[in-house]
Amino acid sequence: MQKPKKSKRETKPSLERIRDAFESVAARLTNMDEQPLLEPGTEVGAVVSAALAAAPAVAMYRDAIRKDLPHFNLAQIDDIEPMALALAYAERVFAYSSTAGDGFAELLDEARKLREGLQIAAEALAHRGLFDKDLVNRTVGEGVDIAASLSALAALFSADWSKVASRTAVEKSEIERASEVASELGLALTAQKAADGADGAAQMLARSFALLLGSYEQCRRAVAFVRWSEQDVDSIAPALQKRKRTAKKAPESAPAADEDTAPETASL
């Protein structure tokens, strides 16, 4: 069988994309048993990148897997991408699960500065009749949290940018950054309330990792089976975890069903 070419993949998915992916698997994560927490130094970002890169390559063997392994659950192939994105989101939530972190403090400080600058500019434009004064007041009024306020101000400028660009000192890059920071801060603030703090966020990260690993390893085994003669599973779907080396056994008449060999059809 000729090996299909890998397609290029987005390397830095947006916050909205990883959040949507997490929500799509949230029920499955909630129903999982408690998982061992990840060891310090686990490179979650590298795992996410590897899984996302492998997802389209694995999908190219869907027909071959369907033919040779008729009992294999093909949904596991489709699961790789959303589960990898969900893991990326879980990692972000874990990173922001404690307000004591310097990263959160810096993000909050940047958000406040951006909101202050956009608020001053928006009020000046409203005074000249270029923005709706009541709308501006609602975006920065009492009771509006900083993330929502910053997001609303960025949206306000973006919607009428062609009209106000030459009338304000605000730059387009500031608006784009404000939108990014608002989304990131929204995630950070949500992380404070969700998953029962740092401990709950750590468990959710562990479950997200385990969920991805389970489906990914099954897909690796399936690809190893259909590519048994070529022995190139590692170039199609590299292992996400390094395993301890064990002594090699003498070749048997049939390959063992482990991560680097062809799986038995009945076990998939």
C-alpha positions in Angstrom: 0.0 0.0 0.0 1.4 3.4 -0.9 1.8 5.8 1.9 -0.3 8.9 1.5 1.3 12.3 2.0 0.6 14.1 5.3 -1.3 17.3 5.0 -0.2 20.5 6.8 -2.0 21.3 10.0 -2.7 24.4 12.1 0.0 24.5 14.8 -1.6 27.1 17.1 -5.4 26.6 17.4 -7.4 29.6 18.7 -8.7 29.8 22.2 -12.3 29.6 20.9 -11.5 26.4 19.0 -9.9 24.6 21.9 -12.7 25.7 24.2 -15.3 24.4 21.8 -13.4 21.1 21.6 -13.3 20.8 25.4 -17.0 21.4 25.7 -17.6 18.7 23.1 -15.9 16.0 25.3 -16.7 17.5 28.8 -19.4 14.9 29.6 -17.0 12.1 28.8 -14.3 13.7 31.0 -16.8 14.1 33.9 -17.8 10.4 33.7 -14.3 9.1 33.7 -12.7 7.5 36.8 -10.1 9.5 38.7 -6.8 9.4 36.9 -3.2 9.6 38.1 -2.0 13.2 37.9 0.6 14.0 35.3 4.2 13.9 36.3 6.0 17.3 36.6 7.7 18.1 33.3 5.1 16.4 31.1 5.3 18.2 27.8 1.6 18.6 27.2 2.1 21.1 24.4 4.3 18.6 22.5 1.7 15.9 23.0 -1.0 18.1 21.6 1.1 19.1 18.6 2.0 15.5 17.8 -1.6 14.3 18.0 -2.9 17.1 15.9 -0.2 16.5 13.3 -1.0 12.7 13.3 -4.8 13.1 13.1 -5.0 13.7 9.3 -2.4 11.1 8.6 -4.2 8.4 10.5 -7.5 9.5 8.8 -5.9 8.6 5.5 -6.0 4.9 6.5 -9.7 4.9 7.5 -10.7 2.8 4.5 -7.8 0.3 5.0 -8.7 0.0 8.7 -12.4 -0.5 7.9 -11.5 -3.3 5.5 -8.9 -5.1 7.5 -10.3 -4.4 11.0 -14.1 -4.4 10.5 -14.8 -4.4 14.3 -12.5 -1.3 14.9 -14.4 1.7 16.2 -13.7 4.3 13.5 -15.0 7.1 15.7 -11.7 6.9 17.5 -10.0 8.3 14.4 -12.3 11.3 14.5 -11.7 11.7 18.2 -8.0 12.4 18.0 -8.3 16.1 16.9 -11.0 17.2 19.4 -9.4 15.3 22.2 -6.1 16.9 21.5 -7.6 20.4 21.4 -9.5 19.6 24.6 -6.2 18.7 26.3 -4.8 22.0 25.2 -7.7 23.8 26.8 -7.4 21.7 30.0 -3.7 22.7 30.2 -4.6 26.4 29.9 -7.2 26.0 32.6 -4.7 24.3 34.9 -2.2 27.1 34.3 -4.7 29.7 35.4 -6.2 27.7 38.2 -4.4 29.7 40.9 -4.6 33.5 41.0 -1.2 33.5 42.7 0.5 32.9 39.4 2.5 35.7 37.9 1.0 34.9 34.5 -2.5 35.8 35.7 -1.3 39.0 37.4 0.4 40.1 34.2 -2.6 39.3 32.1 -4.9 41.2 34.4 -2.6 44.2 34.4 -2.5 44.2 30.6 -6.3 43.9 30.4 -6.8 46.9 32.7 -4.4 49.1 30.7 -6.0 48.1 27.4 -9.5 48.8 28.7 -8.5 52.1 30.2 -7.0 53.3 26.8 -10.0 52.0 24.8 -12.5 53.5 27.2 -11.0 56.9 27.0 -10.9 56.8 23.2 -14.4 55.4 23.0 -15.8 58.1 25.3 -14.1 60.8 23.1 -15.6 59.3 20.0 -19.0 59.2 21.6 -18.7 62.8 22.6 -18.2 63.6 18.9 -21.2 61.5 17.9 -19.2 58.7 16.3 -20.1 56.1 18.9 -23.4 55.6 20.6 -22.9 57.1 24.1 -25.3 54.7 25.8 -23.6 51.7 24.2 -20.2 52.9 25.4 -21.5 53.5 28.9 -22.9 49.9 28.9 -19.6 48.4 28.0 -17.8 50.0 30.9 -20.6 50.4 33.4 -20.8 49.2 36.9 -21.1 45.4 37.2 -19.4 44.6 33.9 -16.4 42.4 34.5 -13.1 43.5 33.0 -13.0 40.6 30.4 -16.5 41.3 29.1 -15.9 45.0 29.1 -12.6 44.7 27.1 -14.2 42.3 24.7 -17.2 44.7 24.1 -14.9 47.7 23.6 -12.8 45.7 21.1 -15.9 44.7 19.2 -17.2 48.3 19.3 -14.0 49.6 17.6 -13.9 46.7 15.1 -17.4 47.2 14.0 -16.9 50.9 13.1 -13.2 50.9 12.4 -13.5 52.3 8.9 -15.4 55.2 10.3 -13.2 56.0 13.3 -9.7 55.0 12.2 -8.7 58.5 11.2 -10.4 60.1 14.2 -8.6 58.2 17.1 -5.1 57.5 18.4 -6.1 53.9 18.9 -4.3 51.5 16.5 -5.8 48.4 14.9 -3.2 46.2 16.6 -4.4 47.4 20.0 -8.0 46.3 19.2 -6.8 42.9 18.0 -4.7 42.5 21.2 -7.6 43.6 23.3 -9.8 40.9 21.8 -7.1 38.3 22.5 -6.5 39.4 26.0 -10.2 39.5 26.8 -10.6 35.9 25.6 -7.6 34.8 27.6 -8.7 36.6 30.7 -12.2 35.1 30.4 -10.6 31.7 30.4 -8.4 32.6 33.4 -11.3 33.9 35.4 -13.4 30.8 34.5 -10.6 28.6 35.6 -10.7 30.3 39.1 -14.3 29.2 39.5 -14.3 25.9 37.6 -12.8 22.5 38.3 -12.7 23.1 42.1 -9.5 25.1 41.9 -6.0 23.8 41.2 -6.6 20.3 42.4 -9.7 19.9 40.3 -8.0 21.4 37.3 -5.1 19.0 37.7 -7.4 16.1 37.7 -9.3 17.4 34.6 -5.9 17.8 32.9 -5.0 14.2 33.8 -8.4 12.9 32.5 -8.0 14.9 29.2 -4.6 13.4 28.7 -5.9 9.8 29.4 -8.9 10.3 27.1 -6.7 11.3 24.2 -4.1 8.7 24.9 -6.7 5.9 24.9 -8.1 6.7 21.5 -4.8 7.6 20.0 -3.1 4.4 21.0 -5.9 2.3 19.6 -5.5 4.2 16.3 -1.8 3.6 16.4 -2.3 -0.1 16.8 -4.8 -0.1 13.9 -2.4 1.7 11.6 0.4 -0.7 12.7 -1.8 -3.5 11.6 -2.6 -2.2 8.1 1.0 -1.0 7.7 2.6 -4.1 9.1 4.7 -4.9 6.1 6.0 -1.3 5.8 6.7 -1.0 9.6 6.3 2.8 9.5 3.6 3.5 12.1 6.0 5.8 14.0 6.3 8.1 11.0 2.5 8.2 10.7 1.4 8.4 14.3 4.4 8.7 16.7 4.0 7.5 20.2 2.7 10.3 22.5 4.5 8.8 25.5 8.0 7.4 25.8 7.9 3.9 27.2 10.6 2.1 29.2 12.7 -0.2 27.1 12.3 -3.9 27.7 14.4 -6.8 26.5 13.5 -7.9 23.0 12.0 -11.3 22.7 12.8 -13.7 19.9 10.5 -13.3 16.9 7.4 -15.4 17.0 5.2 -16.7 14.3 2.7 -13.9 14.8 3.4 -10.3 16.0 2.5 -9.3 19.5 -0.3 -6.8 19.8 1.6 -3.9 21.4 2.1 -0.3 20.4 4.7 -1.1 17.7 3.2 -4.2 16.3 0.1 -5.3 14.5 -3.0 -5.6 16.8 -5.3 -8.6 16.9 -8.5 -7.7 15.2 -10.6 -8.9 18.1 -8.9 -6.6 20.6 -9.7 -3.4 18.8 
